Amino acid sequence: MLIVNMLDAKTHLSKLVAQVESGEVPEIVIARNGKPAAKLVRFAEKLVGKRIGIAKGRAEMPDDIDAGNAEIARLFGVGQ
């Protein structure tokens, strides 16, 4: 574990991120006034690609799904 002060972290952020990203350093602790304030670690979770339409075909919407919209709006005081 590497500990760096806030000024060094701001000055060398790109280098620190590269060290963590490559696995050279597993984590970096950023200290403020000698006390740990934050931890820089590698982002392990894979980002998911485009998810639009993921549930397509898995649900059915009734034809009258919007039939009660006026009543719902009235109950919420919309348009009064």
C-alpha distances in whole Angstrom, upper triangle without the diagonal:
4,7,10,13,16,18,16,14,18,19,17,16,17,15,12,14,15,12,10,14,14,12,10,7,7,6,6,7,11,12,16,18,15,15,12,14,13,10,10,10,13,16,17,21,24,26,29,32,35,36,40,43,40,43,46,49,47,49,52,53,57,59,60,56,57,61,59,58,60,61,57,57,60,58,55,58,57,60,62
4,7,10,13,15,12,11,15,16,13,13,15,13,10,12,13,10,10,14,14,12,11,7,8,7,5,6,9,10,14,16,13,13,11,13,12,10,10,11,13,17,19,22,25,27,30,33,36,37,40,43,41,44,47,50,49,50,54,55,58,60,61,57,58,61,60,58,61,61,57,57,60,59,56,58,57,60,62
4,7,10,12,10,9,13,14,13,13,16,14,11,13,15,13,13,16,17,16,14,11,12,9,6,5,6,7,10,12,9,10,8,10,10,9,10,12,15,19,21,24,27,28,32,34,37,38,41,44,43,45,48,51,50,51,55,55,59,61,61,57,58,61,60,58,60,61,57,57,59,58,55,57,56,59,61
4,7,8,6,6,10,11,10,10,14,12,9,12,15,13,13,17,18,17,15,12,14,11,7,6,5,6,9,11,9,10,9,10,10,10,11,14,16,19,22,25,27,28,32,34,37,38,41,45,43,46,49,52,51,52,55,55,59,61,61,57,58,61,60,57,60,60,57,56,59,57,54,56,55,58,60
4,6,5,6,9,10,11,11,15,14,12,15,17,16,16,19,21,20,19,16,17,14,10,8,6,5,6,8,7,9,9,9,10,12,12,16,19,21,25,27,29,30,34,36,38,40,42,46,44,47,50,53,52,53,56,56,59,61,61,58,58,61,60,57,59,60,56,55,58,57,53,55,54,57,59
4,6,5,6,9,10,10,14,14,12,14,17,17,17,19,22,21,20,18,18,15,11,10,6,6,6,8,9,10,10,9,10,11,12,16,19,21,24,26,28,29,32,34,36,38,40,44,42,45,48,51,50,51,54,54,57,59,59,55,55,58,57,54,56,57,53,52,55,54,50,52,51,54,56
4,5,5,6,9,10,13,14,13,15,18,17,18,21,22,23,21,19,21,18,14,13,9,9,9,10,12,13,13,13,13,15,15,18,21,23,26,29,31,31,34,36,38,40,42,45,45,47,50,53,52,53,56,56,59,61,61,57,57,60,59,56,58,59,55,54,57,56,53,54,53,56,57
4,5,5,6,8,11,10,10,13,15,14,15,18,19,20,18,16,18,15,12,11,9,10,11,12,12,14,14,14,13,14,13,17,19,21,25,27,29,29,33,35,37,39,41,45,44,47,49,53,52,53,56,56,60,61,62,58,58,61,60,58,60,60,57,56,59,58,54,56,55,57,59
4,5,5,5,9,9,7,10,12,12,13,15,17,18,16,14,16,13,9,9,7,9,10,13,13,14,12,12,11,11,10,13,16,18,21,24,25,26,29,31,33,35,38,41,40,43,46,49,48,49,52,52,56,58,58,54,54,58,57,54,56,57,53,53,56,54,51,53,52,54,56
4,6,5,9,10,10,11,14,15,15,17,19,20,19,18,19,16,13,13,10,11,12,14,15,16,15,13,13,14,12,16,18,19,23,25,26,26,30,31,33,35,37,41,40,43,45,49,48,49,52,52,55,57,57,53,53,57,56,53,55,56,52,51,54,53,50,51,50,53,55
4,6,8,9,10,12,14,14,16,18,19,20,19,18,20,18,14,15,12,14,14,16,17,18,18,17,16,16,15,18,19,21,25,27,28,28,32,33,35,37,39,43,42,45,48,51,51,52,55,55,58,59,60,56,56,60,59,56,58,59,56,55,58,57,53,55,53,56,58
4,6,5,6,9,10,11,13,14,16,17,15,14,17,15,12,13,12,14,15,18,18,19,17,17,15,15,13,15,16,19,22,24,26,26,30,31,33,35,38,41,41,44,46,49,49,50,53,54,57,59,59,56,56,59,58,56,58,59,56,55,58,57,54,55,54,56,59
4,5,5,6,9,10,11,12,14,15,15,14,15,13,11,12,11,13,15,18,18,18,16,15,13,12,10,13,14,15,19,21,22,22,26,27,30,32,34,38,37,40,42,46,45,47,50,50,53,55,55,52,52,56,55,52,55,56,52,51,54,53,50,52,51,53,55
4,5,5,6,9,10,10,12,14,14,14,15,14,13,15,14,17,19,22,22,22,20,18,16,15,12,13,13,15,18,20,21,21,25,25,28,30,33,36,36,39,41,44,44,46,49,49,53,54,55,52,52,55,55,52,55,56,52,52,55,54,51,53,51,54,56
4,5,5,6,9,10,11,12,11,11,14,13,11,14,14,17,19,22,21,22,19,19,17,15,12,13,13,16,19,21,22,23,26,28,30,33,36,39,38,41,43,47,46,48,51,52,55,57,58,54,55,58,58,55,58,59,55,55,58,57,54,56,55,57,60
4,5,5,6,9,10,11,10,9,11,9,8,10,10,14,16,19,18,18,16,16,13,11,8,10,11,14,16,19,21,22,25,27,30,32,35,38,37,40,42,46,45,47,50,50,54,56,57,53,53,57,56,54,57,57,54,53,57,55,52,55,53,56,58
4,5,5,6,8,10,10,10,11,10,9,12,12,16,18,21,21,20,17,16,13,11,8,8,8,10,13,16,17,18,22,23,26,28,31,34,33,36,39,42,41,43,46,47,51,52,53,50,50,54,53,51,54,54,51,51,54,53,50,52,51,53,56
4,5,5,6,8,8,9,11,11,11,15,15,19,21,24,23,23,21,20,17,14,11,11,9,12,14,17,18,19,22,24,27,29,32,35,34,37,39,43,42,44,47,48,52,54,55,51,52,56,55,53,56,57,53,53,56,55,52,55,53,56,58
4,6,5,6,5,6,8,9,9,13,14,17,20,23,22,22,19,19,16,13,10,10,9,12,14,18,19,21,24,26,29,31,34,37,36,39,41,45,44,46,49,50,54,56,57,54,54,58,57,55,58,59,55,55,58,57,54,57,55,58,61
4,5,5,6,5,6,6,7,11,13,17,20,23,21,20,17,17,14,11,7,6,6,9,11,14,16,18,22,24,27,29,32,35,33,36,39,42,41,43,46,47,51,53,54,51,51,55,54,52,55,56,52,52,56,54,51,54,53,55,58
4,6,8,8,8,9,11,14,16,20,23,26,24,24,20,20,16,13,10,8,5,8,9,13,13,15,19,21,24,26,29,32,30,34,36,39,38,41,44,45,49,51,52,49,49,53,53,51,54,54,51,51,54,53,50,53,52,54,57
4,5,8,9,11,13,16,18,22,25,28,26,26,23,23,19,16,13,11,8,11,12,15,15,18,21,23,26,28,32,34,33,36,38,41,41,43,46,48,51,53,55,51,52,56,56,54,57,58,54,54,58,57,54,57,55,58,60
4,5,6,9,11,15,17,21,24,27,25,24,21,21,18,15,12,9,8,11,11,15,16,19,22,24,28,30,33,36,33,37,39,42,41,43,47,48,52,54,55,52,53,57,56,55,58,58,55,55,58,57,54,57,56,59,61
4,7,9,11,14,17,20,23,26,23,23,21,21,19,15,13,11,10,14,15,18,20,22,26,28,31,33,36,39,37,40,43,46,45,47,51,52,56,58,59,56,57,60,60,58,61,61,58,58,61,60,57,60,59,61,64
4,6,7,11,13,16,20,22,20,20,17,18,15,12,10,9,9,13,14,18,20,22,26,28,31,33,36,39,37,40,43,46,45,47,50,51,55,57,58,55,56,59,58,57,60,60,56,56,60,58,55,58,57,60,62
4,7,10,13,16,20,23,20,19,16,17,14,10,9,7,7,11,11,15,18,20,24,26,30,31,34,37,35,37,40,43,42,44,47,49,52,55,56,52,53,57,56,54,57,57,54,54,57,55,53,56,55,58,60
4,7,10,13,16,19,17,16,12,13,10,7,6,5,7,11,12,16,18,20,24,27,30,31,34,37,35,38,41,44,42,44,47,48,52,54,55,51,52,55,54,53,56,56,52,52,55,54,51,53,53,56,58
4,6,10,13,16,14,13,10,11,8,6,5,7,10,13,15,18,21,22,26,29,32,33,36,39,37,40,43,46,44,46,49,50,54,56,56,53,53,57,56,53,56,57,53,53,56,54,51,53,53,56,58
4,6,10,13,11,9,6,7,6,4,6,9,12,15,17,20,23,24,28,31,33,34,37,40,38,41,44,47,46,47,50,51,54,56,57,53,53,57,55,53,56,56,52,52,55,53,50,52,52,55,57
4,7,10,9,8,6,6,5,6,7,11,14,17,20,22,25,25,29,31,34,35,38,41,39,42,45,48,47,48,51,51,54,56,57,53,53,56,55,53,55,55,52,51,54,52,49,51,51,54,55
4,6,5,5,4,5,7,9,11,14,18,20,23,25,28,29,32,35,37,38,41,44,42,45,48,51,49,50,53,54,57,59,59,55,55,58,57,55,57,57,53,53,55,54,50,52,52,55,56
4,5,5,6,6,9,12,14,18,21,23,26,28,31,31,34,37,39,40,42,45,44,46,49,52,51,52,55,54,58,60,59,56,55,58,57,54,56,56,53,52,55,53,50,51,51,54,55
4,6,8,9,12,15,17,21,24,26,29,31,34,35,38,40,42,43,46,49,48,50,53,56,55,55,58,58,61,63,63,59,59,62,60,58,60,60,56,55,57,56,52,54,54,57,58
4,7,9,12,14,16,19,23,25,28,30,33,34,38,40,42,43,46,49,48,50,53,56,54,55,58,58,62,64,63,60,60,63,61,59,61,61,57,57,59,57,54,56,56,59,60
4,6,9,12,15,18,21,23,26,28,31,32,35,38,40,41,44,47,45,47,50,53,51,52,55,55,59,61,60,57,57,60,58,56,58,58,54,54,56,54,51,53,53,56,57
4,6,8,11,14,18,20,22,24,28,28,32,35,37,38,40,43,41,44,47,50,48,49,52,52,55,58,58,54,54,57,55,53,56,55,52,52,54,52,49,51,51,54,55
4,7,10,13,17,18,21,23,26,26,30,32,34,35,38,41,39,41,44,47,46,46,49,49,53,55,55,51,51,54,52,50,52,52,48,48,51,49,46,48,47,50,52
4,7,10,13,15,17,19,22,23,26,29,31,32,34,37,36,38,41,44,43,43,47,47,50,52,52,48,49,52,50,48,51,51,47,47,49,48,45,47,46,49,51
4,6,10,12,14,17,20,21,24,27,29,30,33,36,34,37,40,43,41,42,46,46,50,52,52,48,49,52,51,49,51,52,48,48,51,49,46,48,48,51,53
4,7,9,12,15,17,18,22,24,27,28,31,34,33,35,38,41,40,41,45,45,49,51,51,48,48,52,51,49,51,52,48,48,51,49,46,49,48,51,53
4,6,9,12,14,16,20,22,25,26,30,33,31,33,36,39,38,39,43,44,47,50,50,47,47,51,50,48,51,51,48,48,51,49,47,49,48,51,54
4,6,9,11,13,17,20,23,24,27,30,28,31,34,37,36,38,41,42,46,48,49,45,46,50,49,47,51,51,47,48,51,49,47,49,48,51,54
4,6,8,10,13,16,19,20,24,27,25,27,30,33,32,34,37,38,42,44,45,42,43,46,46,44,47,48,44,44,48,46,44,46,45,48,51
4,6,9,12,15,19,20,23,26,23,26,29,32,30,33,36,38,41,44,45,41,43,46,46,44,47,48,44,45,48,47,44,47,46,49,52
4,6,9,12,16,16,20,22,20,22,25,28,27,29,32,34,37,40,41,38,39,42,42,41,44,44,41,42,45,44,41,44,43,46,49
4,6,9,13,14,17,20,17,21,23,26,25,27,31,32,36,38,40,37,38,42,41,40,43,44,41,41,45,44,41,44,43,46,49
4,6,10,11,14,17,15,19,21,24,24,26,29,30,34,36,37,34,35,39,39,37,40,41,38,38,42,41,39,42,40,43,46
4,7,8,11,14,12,15,17,20,20,22,25,27,30,32,34,31,32,36,36,35,38,39,36,37,40,39,37,40,38,41,44
4,6,9,12,11,15,16,19,20,22,25,26,30,31,33,30,31,35,36,34,38,39,36,36,40,40,37,40,38,41,44
4,6,9,9,13,14,17,18,20,22,23,27,28,30,27,28,32,33,31,34,36,33,33,37,37,35,37,35,37,41
4,6,5,9,11,14,14,16,19,20,24,25,27,24,25,29,30,28,32,33,30,31,35,34,32,35,33,36,39
4,6,8,9,12,13,14,17,17,21,22,24,21,22,26,27,26,29,31,28,28,32,32,30,33,31,33,36
4,5,5,9,10,11,14,15,18,20,22,19,21,25,26,25,28,30,27,28,32,32,31,33,31,33,37
4,6,9,9,11,14,16,20,21,24,21,23,26,27,27,30,31,29,30,34,33,32,35,33,35,39
4,6,5,7,11,13,16,18,21,18,21,24,25,24,28,29,27,28,32,31,30,33,32,34,37
4,6,7,9,11,15,17,19,17,20,23,24,24,28,29,27,28,32,31,31,34,32,34,37
4,6,7,10,13,15,18,17,20,22,24,24,28,29,27,29,32,32,32,35,33,35,38
4,7,10,13,16,18,17,20,22,24,24,28,28,26,29,32,31,31,34,33,35,38
4,7,10,13,15,13,16,19,20,21,24,25,23,25,28,27,28,31,29,32,34
4,6,9,12,10,14,16,18,19,22,23,21,24,27,26,27,30,28,30,33
4,6,8,7,10,12,14,15,19,19,18,20,23,23,23,26,25,27,29
4,5,5,9,10,12,14,17,18,17,20,22,22,23,26,24,26,28
4,6,8,9,12,13,16,17,17,19,22,22,23,25,24,25,28
4,5,5,8,10,13,14,14,16,18,19,20,22,21,22,24
4,6,7,9,12,13,12,14,17,17,18,20,19,21,23
4,6,5,9,10,10,11,14,15,16,18,16,17,20
4,6,8,9,10,12,13,14,16,18,16,17,19
4,6,5,6,9,10,11,13,14,14,15,17
4,5,5,6,9,10,11,12,11,12,15
4,5,5,6,9,10,10,9,10,12
4,5,5,6,9,10,10,11,12
4,5,5,6,9,9,11,12
4,5,5,6,5,7,9
4,5,5,6,7,7
4,5,8,10,10
4,6,9,9
4,6,6
4,6
4
